[in-house]
Amino acid sequence: MNRVGWGFAALLIVLVAMPLMARAVTIHINHGYGQKFPIAIVPFKGENAWPKDLRPSAVITKDLEGSGWFNVLPSRDYLTEPHHDRQVEGHFNDWRLLKAAGLVIGRIERQPGGRVGVAFRLYDVNKGVQLKALQYVVAPRQLRAVGNAIANIVYQRWTGVRGIFNTRMAFITMYPDGPPGDFLYKLEVADAEGHGAHVILRSQEPIMSPRWSPHGQRLTYVSFATGWPAVYIQDVATGRIRQVAAFHGLNGAPSFAPDGTHLALSLSKTGYPEIYVMNLLTGRLRQLTFGPDINTEPSWSPGGGHIVFTSNRSGGPQIYEMTDYGRHKQRLTFHGRYNAGASFSPNGKWLTLVSRRAGQYHAAVFELADSTLEILTATSLDESPTFAPNGQEILYSTVVGGHRVLATVSLNGRGHRILGLRGGDVTDPAWSPFRHP
């Protein structure tokens, strides 16, 4: 199917077609979250023997600065470069002179059997006390993960919120391929900073709407591999693919229930797109919406008892809520004529969605308690917003310089990042849940 053909089908799946406009990621911090926490991160002893993207101090620095909450002081200003506790005790004034409130030190040592030991210590400079000391013994390829783990510890210590640096994001990249109008589509997964992107699915036909399972082991998505949209579930580690919905008509917008055993999706097998819930163990369907309307983009509440969805039953796309059995339907959004693509925050207090204002599409948040809607972005073609698992940031796709890129915005709208993926245009991002042991 050519792009024109599938574009018409996609129009019905997402209500209103928006432009689908990628490996290594560059991040540009537009502005931060206000007052930032000043911290010194001393280069770890022995880390220069490793590539820069694996060095713990470099990973920690990139993670914390990228969060918008921290100001990592430049290492050229450090009076000393301690690597042991005894080199810090009694010398906190050296760091107070730099106005550092926090301090991280560490070292890397090769271990027998080719493994690597990484030790770090975290200090509160103002109080002159050590807050944390840990040691990891890992394979060399896990050095970046160690840096992310340390960054999570530092982030949580000073923000009180769990860090997201060891989570992942999934997204679709689209590359020109062959004659004009032909594209190669890739479903890719990278870490939360866009590092280590790898392809888990390639197709000459469109892929769209990836969503994570509750434990982050599987992805569900829509693929046009057979020439018409069908819903699939893929195991991220093994690559095993299962087709779960290929009914007559449109099959789209899948979303895992919090228990991982059910899938909400939009099907037009009886005519108009309606919301259904599928039992993944039995394949049995339960229809939740009925009538001559377009009902799509279902998303579950954290507890699994409610579903929000997009419907044009009021004349234009708006967000509605119902129970997971289709009862007690109510309209939620009344601000503006276009609100679509909603999903819950991890604590269930907010929705993120796309809202149109003056012909421009913005990532927005909707507070359920008082029904207030706030536009978060100044970009004009935003789509597919998704919460980070700690609820503090929203990942979305937007257009910058004529290309689709990934971007993040803080829940309060004060911190923005652009993640530029080179080599293609990126859309349909999905932030993974926290990894489970």
Residue pairs with C-beta under 8 A, 6 or more apart in sequence:
1 205
1 224
1 227
1 228
2 181
2 182
3 181
3 182
3 183
3 206
4 181
6 205
6 206
6 224
6 229
7 17
9 224
9 228
9 229
9 250
10 17
10 206
10 208
10 229
11 17
12 250
12 268
12 273
12 294
13 208
13 209
13 222
13 229
13 250
13 252
13 253
13 266
13 273
13 296
14 252
14 253
14 296
14 297
14 340
14 341
15 294
15 296
15 297
15 310
15 312
15 317
15 340
16 317
16 338
16 340
18 361
18 381
18 383
19 381
19 399
19 404
20 174
20 206
20 404
20 425
20 427
21 381
21 399
21 402
21 403
21 404
21 425
21 427
22 173
22 174
22 175
22 188
22 421
22 422
22 423
22 424
22 425
22 426
23 188
23 190
23 197
23 421
23 422
23 423
24 194
24 195
24 197
24 421
24 422
25 190
25 193
25 194
25 195
25 197
25 406
25 419
25 420
25 421
26 419
26 420
26 422
27 62
27 66
27 193
27 194
27 417
27 418
27 419
27 420
28 417
28 418
28 420
29 65
29 66
29 68
29 416
29 417
30 416
30 417
30 418
31 414
31 415
31 416
32 68
32 69
32 414
32 415
33 68
33 69
33 410
33 412
33 414
33 415
34 414
36 68
36 69
36 70
36 71
37 69
37 70
37 71
37 101
37 102
37 158
38 70
38 71
38 73
38 98
38 99
38 100
38 101
38 102
39 64
39 70
39 71
39 72
39 73
39 100
39 101
39 102
39 103
39 104
39 154
40 72
40 73
40 75
40 78
40 95
40 98
40 100
40 102
40 103
40 104
40 125
41 57
41 60
41 61
41 64
41 72
41 75
41 104
42 57
42 75
42 78
42 81
42 82
42 83
42 103
42 104
42 105
42 106
43 55
43 57
43 75
43 81
44 55
44 56
44 57
44 83
44 105
44 106
44 107
44 108
44 118
44 120
45 83
45 106
45 107
45 108
46 107
46 108
46 109
47 55
47 56
47 57
47 58
47 108
48 55
49 108
50 108
50 140
50 143
52 58
53 59
53 144
53 195
54 140
54 143
54 144
54 147
55 143
55 147
56 106
56 108
56 118
56 120
56 143
56 146
56 147
56 150
57 104
57 106
57 147
58 147
59 143
59 144
59 146
59 147
59 148
59 151
60 104
60 147
60 150
60 151
60 154
61 72
62 193
63 147
63 148
63 151
63 155
63 163
63 165
63 193
64 70
64 72
64 151
64 154
64 155
65 71
65 72
66 193
66 417
67 155
67 163
67 415
68 410
68 414
68 415
68 417
69 155
69 158
69 159
69 415
70 154
70 155
70 158
73 98
73 99
73 100
75 81
77 98
78 98
79 94
79 97
79 98
80 87
80 91
80 94
82 88
82 91
82 105
83 105
83 106
83 107
84 105
84 107
85 121
85 130
85 133
87 105
88 103
88 105
88 121
88 123
88 130
92 123
92 125
92 128
95 103
95 125
96 125
96 126
100 125
101 124
101 125
101 126
102 122
102 123
102 124
102 125
102 154
102 158
103 122
103 123
103 125
104 120
104 121
104 122
104 123
104 150
104 154
105 120
105 121
105 123
106 118
106 119
106 120
106 121
106 150
107 118
107 119
108 116
108 117
108 118
108 143
109 116
109 117
109 119
110 116
110 117
111 117
111 137
114 139
114 140
115 137
115 138
115 139
115 140
116 137
116 138
116 139
116 140
116 143
117 135
117 136
117 137
118 135
118 136
118 137
118 138
118 143
118 146
119 133
119 134
119 135
119 136
120 132
120 133
120 134
120 135
120 150
121 130
121 132
121 133
122 130
122 131
122 132
122 133
122 153
122 154
122 157
123 129
123 130
123 131
124 131
131 157
132 153
132 157
134 150
134 153
136 146
136 149
138 145
138 146
144 191
144 195
144 196
145 166
148 165
148 166
148 191
148 192
149 165
149 166
151 163
151 165
152 162
152 163
152 164
152 165
152 166
153 163
154 163
155 161
155 163
155 165
156 162
156 163
159 392
161 390
161 391
161 392
162 389
162 390
162 434
163 390
164 192
164 388
164 389
164 390
164 392
164 393
164 431
164 434
165 191
165 192
165 193
166 191
166 192
166 435
167 191
167 192
167 216
167 388
167 389
167 431
167 432
167 433
167 434
167 435
168 189
168 190
168 191
168 192
168 216
168 431
168 432
169 189
169 190
169 191
169 192
169 194
169 395
169 406
169 429
169 430
169 431
169 432
170 187
170 188
170 189
170 210
170 212
170 219
170 429
170 430
170 432
171 187
171 188
171 190
171 210
171 397
171 406
171 421
171 426
171 427
171 428
171 429
171 430
172 185
172 186
172 187
172 188
172 207
172 208
172 210
172 426
172 427
172 428
173 185
173 186
173 188
173 421
173 423
173 424
173 425
173 426
174 183
174 184
174 185
174 186
174 404
174 424
174 425
174 426
174 427
175 183
175 184
175 185
175 186
175 423
175 424
176 182
176 183
176 184
177 183
177 184
177 204
182 204
183 204
183 206
184 202
184 203
184 204
185 202
185 203
185 204
185 205
185 206
185 207
186 199
186 201
186 202
186 203
186 207
186 424
187 199
187 200
187 201
187 202
187 207
187 210
187 219
187 221
187 234
188 197
188 198
188 199
188 200
189 197
189 198
189 200
189 219
189 236
190 196
190 197
190 198
192 388
192 431
194 406
194 419
194 421
197 421
200 219
200 234
200 236
200 239
201 207
201 221
201 223
201 234
201 241
203 223
203 224
203 225
205 223
205 224
205 225
205 227
206 223
206 224
207 221
207 222
207 223
207 224
208 221
208 222
208 252
208 427
208 428
209 221
209 222
209 252
209 253
209 254
209 428
210 219
210 220
210 221
210 428
210 430
211 219
211 220
211 221
211 254
211 255
211 256
211 430
212 218
212 219
212 256
212 430
212 431
212 432
212 433
213 219
213 220
213 233
213 256
213 260
214 256
214 257
214 258
214 259
214 260
214 433
215 260
215 433
215 435
215 436
216 236
216 432
216 433
216 434
216 435
216 436
217 235
217 236
217 237
218 233
218 234
218 235
218 236
218 256
218 260
219 233
219 234
219 236
219 430
220 231
220 232
220 233
220 234
220 244
220 254
220 255
220 256
220 263
221 231
221 232
221 234
221 254
222 229
222 230
222 231
222 232
222 251
222 252
222 253
222 254
223 229
223 230
223 232
224 230
226 246
228 246
229 250
229 251
229 252
230 243
230 245
230 246
230 251
231 243
231 244
231 245
231 246
231 251
231 252
231 254
231 263
231 265
232 241
232 242
232 243
232 244
233 241
233 242
233 244
233 263
233 280
234 240
234 241
234 242
235 241
244 254
244 263
244 278
244 280
244 283
245 251
245 254
245 263
245 265
245 267
245 278
247 267
247 269
248 269
249 267
249 268
249 269
249 271
250 266
250 267
250 268
250 273
251 265
251 266
251 267
252 265
252 266
252 267
252 273
252 296
253 265
253 266
253 296
253 297
253 298
254 263
254 264
254 265
255 263
255 264
255 265
255 298
255 299
255 300
255 343
256 262
256 263
256 300
257 263
257 264
257 277
257 300
257 304
257 324
258 300
258 301
258 302
258 303
258 304
259 304
260 280
261 279
261 280
261 281
262 277
262 278
262 279
262 280
263 277
263 278
263 280
264 275
264 276
264 277
264 278
264 288
264 298
264 299
264 300
264 307
265 275
265 276
265 278
265 298
266 273
266 274
266 275
266 276
266 295
266 296
266 297
266 298
267 273
267 274
267 276
267 285
268 274
271 292
272 291
272 292
272 293
272 294
272 295
273 294
273 295
273 296
274 287
274 288
274 289
274 290
274 295
275 287
275 288
275 289
275 295
275 296
275 298
275 307
275 309
275 326
276 285
276 286
276 287
276 288
277 285
277 286
277 288
277 307
277 324
278 284
278 285
278 286
279 285
279 286
286 325
286 326
287 326
288 298
288 307
288 322
288 324
288 325
288 326
289 295
289 309
289 311
289 322
289 326
289 329
291 313
293 311
293 312
293 313
294 310
294 311
294 312
294 317
295 309
295 310
295 311
295 313
296 309
296 310
296 311
297 309
297 310
297 340
297 341
297 342
298 307
298 308
298 309
299 307
299 308
299 309
299 342
299 343
299 344
300 306
300 307
300 324
300 344
301 307
301 308
301 344
301 348
302 344
302 346
302 347
302 348
303 348
304 324
305 323
305 324
306 321
306 322
306 323
306 324
307 321
307 322
307 323
307 324
308 319
308 320
308 321
308 332
308 342
308 343
308 344
308 351
309 319
309 320
309 321
309 322
309 342
310 317
310 318
310 319
310 320
310 339
310 340
310 341
310 342
311 317
311 318
311 320
312 318
313 320
314 331
316 337
316 338
317 338
317 339
317 340
318 331
318 332
318 333
318 334
318 339
318 340
319 331
319 332
319 333
319 339
319 340
319 342
319 351
319 353
319 366
320 329
320 330
320 331
320 332
321 328
321 329
321 330
321 332
322 328
322 329
322 330
332 342
332 351
332 366
332 368
332 371
333 339
333 353
333 355
333 366
333 373
334 371
335 355
335 373
336 355
336 356
336 357
336 373
337 356
338 354
338 355
338 356
338 361
339 353
339 354
339 355
339 356
339 364
339 366
339 373
340 353
340 354
341 353
341 354
341 383
341 384
341 385
342 351
342 352
342 353
342 366
343 351
343 352
343 353
343 385
343 386
343 387
344 350
344 351
344 387
345 351
345 352
345 387
345 391
345 411
346 387
346 389
346 390
346 391
347 391
348 368
349 367
349 368
349 369
350 365
350 366
350 367
350 368
350 387
350 391
350 411
351 365
351 366
351 368
352 363
352 364
352 365
352 366
352 385
352 386
352 387
352 394
352 396
353 363
353 364
353 365
353 366
353 385
354 361
354 362
354 363
354 364
354 382
354 383
354 384
354 385
355 361
355 362
355 364
355 373
355 375
356 362
357 375
360 380
360 381
361 380
361 381
361 382
361 383
362 375
362 376
362 377
362 378
362 379
362 380
362 382
363 375
363 376
363 377
363 379
363 382
363 385
363 394
363 396
363 398
363 409
364 373
364 374
364 375
364 376
364 385
365 373
365 374
365 376
365 394
365 411
366 372
366 373
366 374
367 373
367 374
374 413
375 413
376 394
376 409
376 410
376 413
377 396
377 398
377 407
377 409
377 413
377 416
379 398
379 399
379 400
379 407
380 399
381 398
381 399
382 396
382 397
382 398
382 407
383 396
383 397
383 398
383 427
383 428
384 396
384 397
384 427
384 428
384 429
384 430
385 394
385 395
385 396
386 394
386 395
386 396
386 429
386 430
386 431
387 393
387 394
387 395
387 431
388 394
388 395
388 408
388 431
389 431
389 432
389 433
389 434
390 434
391 411
392 410
392 411
393 408
393 409
393 410
393 411
393 415
394 408
394 409
394 410
394 411
395 406
395 407
395 408
395 429
395 430
395 431
396 406
396 407
396 408
396 409
396 429
397 404
397 405
397 406
397 407
397 426
397 427
397 428
397 429
398 404
398 405
398 407
399 405
400 407
400 418
400 420
403 425
404 425
404 426
404 427
405 418
405 419
405 420
405 421
405 425
405 426
406 418
406 419
406 421
406 426
406 429
407 416
407 417
407 418
407 419
408 415
408 416
408 417
408 419
409 415
409 416
409 417
410 416
